[in-house]
Amino acid sequence: MKKLAIIISALLSAASCLNAQEQVLEVQQTSGFAEALLENLGWRQAVIGRQLPAGSAVTSWLDAEAKLGYRDSIVTVEQLSHITVVDISADLVRLSLEAGGVRVDSAAITYEVRFHGMVIRIEKGTAVLSDGVLKAEAGTVTVSGAQDGPMVIHAGSSVNLLAPAHGPVFPALPD
């Protein structure tokens, strides 16, 4: 009975370690020079296998990109880009794109990308956000926080999120 308790304890410990390790993006591939900002370590080269927990960041330089994997999904950080990993859970990854572009290919989980006060939600699809232009390549993408209210972008469509809003130059004055 004592041996069974030890085995169960070891299995539970191993399972909790796997769950803890699972909550990170991992560098799958790089080309050129990309760096990762890690808590307590500072900036390090984004090498294959480097784990990126919430709070870390990735920057790619000229002619560089980094592919980050998480649960059968790939996030590609384009050249001259900077993203921050805001939060990671079992079924949701939150990122913040401060500069450049990112491509999200996700078949199973949801991604939310903060960009210029907007939240771009990619659920089981593929989307590319580059130079302010958002293109849905597969599935649907929802943008909230945009000037015209929530937008749904279907596969094959794109929208310029940084385009100036159309409307009157001067607001209507009350009577």
BALOBA-1460 file (C-alpha; in Angstrom, 3 decimals):
// residues 175
<rec num="1" residu="m" x="0.000" y="0.000" z="0.000"/>
<rec num="2" residu="k" x="2.870" y="2.317" z="0.844"/>
<rec num="3" residu="k" x="4.455" y="1.671" z="-2.581"/>
<rec num="4" residu="l" x="1.163" y="2.519" z="-4.289"/>
<rec num="5" residu="a" x="0.962" y="5.828" z="-2.399"/>
<rec num="6" residu="i" x="4.530" y="6.671" z="-3.438"/>
<rec num="7" residu="i" x="3.799" y="5.840" z="-7.090"/>
<rec num="8" residu="i" x="0.604" y="7.925" z="-7.091"/>
<rec num="9" residu="s" x="2.447" y="10.802" z="-5.442"/>
<rec num="10" residu="a" x="5.212" y="10.624" z="-8.069"/>
<rec num="11" residu="l" x="2.673" y="10.548" z="-10.906"/>
<rec num="12" residu="l" x="0.805" y="13.562" z="-9.532"/>
<rec num="13" residu="s" x="4.082" y="15.436" z="-9.118"/>
<rec num="14" residu="a" x="5.098" y="14.642" z="-12.697"/>
<rec num="15" residu="a" x="1.672" y="15.711" z="-13.987"/>
<rec num="16" residu="s" x="1.881" y="19.038" z="-12.160"/>
<rec num="17" residu="c" x="5.359" y="19.632" z="-13.620"/>
<rec num="18" residu="l" x="4.038" y="18.933" z="-17.107"/>
<rec num="19" residu="n" x="1.150" y="21.362" z="-16.577"/>
<rec num="20" residu="a" x="3.538" y="24.044" z="-15.325"/>
<rec num="21" residu="q" x="5.831" y="23.560" z="-18.320"/>
<rec num="22" residu="e" x="2.890" y="23.608" z="-20.692"/>
<rec num="23" residu="q" x="2.031" y="27.259" z="-19.924"/>
<rec num="24" residu="v" x="4.839" y="28.735" z="-22.041"/>
<rec num="25" residu="l" x="5.423" y="29.597" z="-25.655"/>
<rec num="26" residu="e" x="8.511" y="27.857" z="-26.988"/>
<rec num="27" residu="v" x="10.859" y="29.040" z="-29.727"/>
<rec num="28" residu="q" x="10.460" y="26.497" z="-32.553"/>
<rec num="29" residu="q" x="12.520" y="28.164" z="-35.278"/>
<rec num="30" residu="t" x="14.468" y="31.353" z="-35.917"/>
<rec num="31" residu="s" x="16.150" y="32.980" z="-38.842"/>
<rec num="32" residu="g" x="18.359" y="36.030" z="-38.585"/>
<rec num="33" residu="f" x="18.680" y="37.561" z="-35.131"/>
<rec num="34" residu="a" x="15.813" y="37.480" z="-32.657"/>
<rec num="35" residu="e" x="16.001" y="38.113" z="-28.925"/>
<rec num="36" residu="a" x="13.858" y="37.153" z="-25.951"/>
<rec num="37" residu="l" x="13.431" y="39.206" z="-22.789"/>
<rec num="38" residu="l" x="13.100" y="36.861" z="-19.821"/>
<rec num="39" residu="e" x="12.327" y="37.775" z="-16.230"/>
<rec num="40" residu="n" x="15.443" y="37.723" z="-14.038"/>
<rec num="41" residu="l" x="17.660" y="36.965" z="-17.065"/>
<rec num="42" residu="g" x="17.321" y="40.020" z="-19.305"/>
<rec num="43" residu="w" x="17.719" y="39.834" z="-23.073"/>
<rec num="44" residu="r" x="18.916" y="36.515" z="-24.504"/>
<rec num="45" residu="q" x="19.108" y="35.168" z="-28.014"/>
<rec num="46" residu="a" x="15.847" y="33.469" z="-29.045"/>
<rec num="47" residu="v" x="17.265" y="30.002" z="-29.645"/>
<rec num="48" residu="i" x="15.273" y="26.875" z="-30.422"/>
<rec num="49" residu="g" x="13.790" y="25.444" z="-27.236"/>
<rec num="50" residu="r" x="13.832" y="28.748" z="-25.325"/>
<rec num="51" residu="q" x="10.693" y="28.930" z="-23.193"/>
<rec num="52" residu="l" x="8.722" y="32.160" z="-22.971"/>
<rec num="53" residu="p" x="6.351" y="32.416" z="-20.009"/>
<rec num="54" residu="a" x="3.912" y="35.266" z="-19.392"/>
<rec num="55" residu="g" x="5.806" y="38.532" z="-18.957"/>
<rec num="56" residu="s" x="8.503" y="37.723" z="-21.511"/>
<rec num="57" residu="a" x="8.959" y="39.481" z="-24.849"/>
<rec num="58" residu="v" x="10.418" y="38.742" z="-28.290"/>
<rec num="59" residu="t" x="12.109" y="41.201" z="-30.630"/>
<rec num="60" residu="s" x="13.212" y="40.381" z="-34.156"/>
<rec num="61" residu="w" x="15.667" y="42.483" z="-36.092"/>
<rec num="62" residu="l" x="16.124" y="43.210" z="-39.820"/>
<rec num="63" residu="d" x="15.742" y="40.066" z="-41.975"/>
<rec num="64" residu="a" x="14.856" y="37.990" z="-38.905"/>
<rec num="65" residu="e" x="11.830" y="36.136" z="-37.661"/>
<rec num="66" residu="a" x="10.981" y="33.798" z="-34.817"/>
<rec num="67" residu="k" x="8.377" y="31.032" z="-34.748"/>
<rec num="68" residu="l" x="6.887" y="30.324" z="-31.344"/>
<rec num="69" residu="g" x="4.873" y="27.201" z="-30.639"/>
<rec num="70" residu="y" x="2.148" y="26.419" z="-28.150"/>
<rec num="71" residu="r" x="-0.296" y="23.471" z="-28.266"/>
<rec num="72" residu="d" x="-0.333" y="22.825" z="-32.027"/>
<rec num="73" residu="s" x="-0.279" y="26.535" z="-32.866"/>
<rec num="74" residu="i" x="2.464" y="28.728" z="-34.283"/>
<rec num="75" residu="v" x="3.030" y="32.448" z="-33.761"/>
<rec num="76" residu="t" x="5.442" y="33.971" z="-36.267"/>
<rec num="77" residu="v" x="7.109" y="37.204" z="-35.168"/>
<rec num="78" residu="e" x="7.969" y="39.052" z="-38.390"/>
<rec num="79" residu="q" x="11.115" y="41.092" z="-38.948"/>
<rec num="80" residu="l" x="11.486" y="44.351" z="-37.015"/>
<rec num="81" residu="s" x="8.776" y="43.345" z="-34.567"/>
<rec num="82" residu="h" x="8.276" y="43.341" z="-30.823"/>
<rec num="83" residu="i" x="5.651" y="41.306" z="-28.959"/>
<rec num="84" residu="t" x="5.016" y="40.731" z="-25.275"/>
<rec num="85" residu="v" x="3.525" y="37.549" z="-23.843"/>
<rec num="86" residu="v" x="0.800" y="38.945" z="-21.582"/>
<rec num="87" residu="d" x="-0.854" y="35.749" z="-20.343"/>
<rec num="88" residu="i" x="-1.029" y="32.039" z="-21.170"/>
<rec num="89" residu="s" x="-3.669" y="29.576" z="-20.066"/>
<rec num="90" residu="a" x="-4.729" y="26.160" z="-21.303"/>
<rec num="91" residu="d" x="-7.037" y="27.541" z="-24.007"/>
<rec num="92" residu="l" x="-6.113" y="31.255" z="-24.358"/>
<rec num="93" residu="v" x="-2.893" y="33.121" z="-25.159"/>
<rec num="94" residu="r" x="-2.775" y="36.900" z="-24.824"/>
<rec num="95" residu="l" x="-0.078" y="38.820" z="-26.668"/>
<rec num="96" residu="s" x="0.652" y="42.508" z="-27.150"/>
<rec num="97" residu="l" x="2.105" y="43.690" z="-30.461"/>
<rec num="98" residu="e" x="4.074" y="46.896" z="-29.897"/>
<rec num="99" residu="a" x="5.813" y="47.083" z="-33.283"/>
<rec num="100" residu="g" x="5.982" y="45.248" z="-36.588"/>
<rec num="101" residu="g" x="3.864" y="42.251" z="-37.458"/>
<rec num="102" residu="v" x="2.744" y="38.832" z="-36.302"/>
<rec num="103" residu="r" x="1.100" y="35.794" z="-37.862"/>
<rec num="104" residu="v" x="-1.021" y="33.446" z="-35.752"/>
<rec num="105" residu="d" x="-1.843" y="29.913" z="-36.951"/>
<rec num="106" residu="s" x="-4.083" y="28.234" z="-34.394"/>
<rec num="107" residu="a" x="-6.176" y="25.113" z="-34.830"/>
<rec num="108" residu="a" x="-7.197" y="24.482" z="-31.235"/>
<rec num="109" residu="i" x="-6.850" y="27.488" z="-28.937"/>
<rec num="110" residu="t" x="-7.765" y="31.172" z="-28.943"/>
<rec num="111" residu="y" x="-5.303" y="34.033" z="-29.275"/>
<rec num="112" residu="e" x="-5.905" y="37.647" z="-28.316"/>
<rec num="113" residu="v" x="-3.487" y="40.224" z="-29.665"/>
<rec num="114" residu="r" x="-3.543" y="43.744" z="-28.233"/>
<rec num="115" residu="f" x="-2.727" y="46.347" z="-30.844"/>
<rec num="116" residu="h" x="-3.184" y="50.149" z="-30.583"/>
<rec num="117" residu="g" x="-5.967" y="49.877" z="-27.998"/>
<rec num="118" residu="m" x="-7.764" y="47.123" z="-29.887"/>
<rec num="119" residu="v" x="-8.044" y="43.417" z="-29.116"/>
<rec num="120" residu="i" x="-7.826" y="41.033" z="-32.066"/>
<rec num="121" residu="r" x="-9.308" y="37.627" z="-31.246"/>
<rec num="122" residu="i" x="-8.315" y="34.657" z="-33.398"/>
<rec num="123" residu="e" x="-10.297" y="31.506" z="-32.662"/>
<rec num="124" residu="k" x="-9.179" y="28.401" z="-34.509"/>
<rec num="125" residu="g" x="-7.912" y="30.165" z="-37.585"/>
<rec num="126" residu="t" x="-5.052" y="32.022" z="-39.213"/>
<rec num="127" residu="a" x="-4.537" y="35.777" z="-39.162"/>
<rec num="128" residu="v" x="-1.719" y="38.106" z="-40.148"/>
<rec num="129" residu="l" x="-1.302" y="41.581" z="-38.661"/>
<rec num="130" residu="s" x="1.393" y="43.585" z="-40.399"/>
<rec num="131" residu="d" x="1.834" y="47.355" z="-40.688"/>
<rec num="132" residu="g" x="-1.649" y="47.849" z="-39.257"/>
<rec num="133" residu="v" x="-3.344" y="45.653" z="-41.865"/>
<rec num="134" residu="l" x="-5.182" y="42.639" z="-40.485"/>
<rec num="135" residu="k" x="-5.895" y="39.747" z="-42.841"/>
<rec num="136" residu="a" x="-7.937" y="36.682" z="-41.930"/>
<rec num="137" residu="e" x="-6.553" y="33.757" z="-43.906"/>
<rec num="138" residu="a" x="-8.685" y="31.039" z="-42.262"/>
<rec num="139" residu="g" x="-11.584" y="31.099" z="-39.841"/>
<rec num="140" residu="t" x="-12.929" y="34.364" z="-38.484"/>
<rec num="141" residu="v" x="-11.229" y="37.130" z="-36.563"/>
<rec num="142" residu="t" x="-12.980" y="39.563" z="-34.224"/>
<rec num="143" residu="v" x="-11.650" y="43.044" z="-33.500"/>
<rec num="144" residu="s" x="-12.961" y="44.898" z="-30.460"/>
<rec num="145" residu="g" x="-12.052" y="48.392" z="-29.328"/>
<rec num="146" residu="a" x="-12.059" y="49.695" z="-32.894"/>
<rec num="147" residu="q" x="-13.701" y="53.034" z="-33.689"/>
<rec num="148" residu="d" x="-16.708" y="51.494" z="-35.451"/>
<rec num="149" residu="g" x="-17.420" y="48.922" z="-32.734"/>
<rec num="150" residu="p" x="-16.668" y="45.204" z="-32.898"/>
<rec num="151" residu="m" x="-15.744" y="43.942" z="-36.367"/>
<rec num="152" residu="v" x="-15.830" y="40.387" z="-37.641"/>
<rec num="153" residu="i" x="-13.388" y="39.619" z="-40.448"/>
<rec num="154" residu="h" x="-13.970" y="36.432" z="-42.422"/>
<rec num="155" residu="a" x="-11.355" y="34.322" z="-44.215"/>
<rec num="156" residu="g" x="-10.024" y="36.049" z="-47.307"/>
<rec num="157" residu="s" x="-10.846" y="39.550" z="-46.047"/>
<rec num="158" residu="s" x="-8.576" y="42.235" z="-44.674"/>
<rec num="159" residu="v" x="-8.919" y="45.606" z="-42.974"/>
<rec num="160" residu="n" x="-6.527" y="48.468" z="-42.274"/>
<rec num="161" residu="l" x="-6.799" y="49.003" z="-38.518"/>
<rec num="162" residu="l" x="-4.794" y="52.223" z="-38.645"/>
<rec num="163" residu="a" x="-6.854" y="53.903" z="-41.393"/>
<rec num="164" residu="p" x="-8.260" y="57.246" z="-40.312"/>
<rec num="165" residu="a" x="-11.898" y="57.231" z="-39.249"/>
<rec num="166" residu="h" x="-14.373" y="58.728" z="-41.676"/>
<rec num="167" residu="g" x="-16.895" y="61.265" z="-40.456"/>
<rec num="168" residu="p" x="-17.385" y="64.960" z="-39.960"/>
<rec num="169" residu="v" x="-14.395" y="67.098" z="-39.138"/>
<rec num="170" residu="f" x="-16.405" y="69.076" z="-36.586"/>
<rec num="171" residu="p" x="-18.920" y="67.361" z="-34.320"/>
<rec num="172" residu="a" x="-22.492" y="68.559" z="-34.506"/>
<rec num="173" residu="l" x="-23.261" y="71.309" z="-32.017"/>
<rec num="174" residu="p" x="-26.322" y="70.947" z="-29.800"/>
<rec num="175" residu="d" x="-29.286" y="73.228" z="-30.577"/>
